[in-house]
Amino acid sequence: MRTAYNAAEQMSEPNFPITLEELGASFRFHDLEPGTDVMIGEVLVRVEKLNHPGGSFGFRLEHDGKSLIYASDTEHVGDTHAGLLQISRGGDLLIYDSMFDPDQYLGRWDNMSRESWGHSTWEAAVELALAAGVKQLVLFHHGNDDTVVAEIEARARERFPHCSAAYEGLEIHL
């Protein structure tokens, strides 16, 4: 059973302090389904459902022979997510939710498991990057301070050298 979703709801309390009407712009909303391909101008957008409470989508953007895969708010559970693996194959850049260190995710840091929160680990990001054969990986959606993020980045680079942790102002040219 599918529940109707009003896209305007994301722009209301407690998520956002003003309404859509106050933004002074025109909006058109389109329902997206996993496996959907959408053209936006010259950019092909491929859509895949991710694993997050309340729902989430990942996207592959293709333009001028380059591809970027964006997978925010997703939790790696069990085997590599087949749909996400499919849209990531051969990508130039994978940006992946890497909020937790694996020990933190499992609750070994502080006896508080983060399983089922809808966020992933740097290890899951590296596994997906390797399985998909992407050229570059960016870890983001950090849930730790800069020192821990730097340690995570170093550990991830040992397994996937073309990896970096996102930071404010980061620019990547494909």
Protein Blocks (a to p, Z undefined) as FASTA:
>chain_A
ZZdddfklmmccfkbcbdfklnopacddddddehiacdehjaccdddddddehiaadddd
deehiacdddehiadehjadfklmmmmgopabdcddffbafklmnopmnopafehnlpac
fklmmmmmmmnopabdcdehiabdfklmmmmmmmmmmmmmbgcdddehiacdZZ
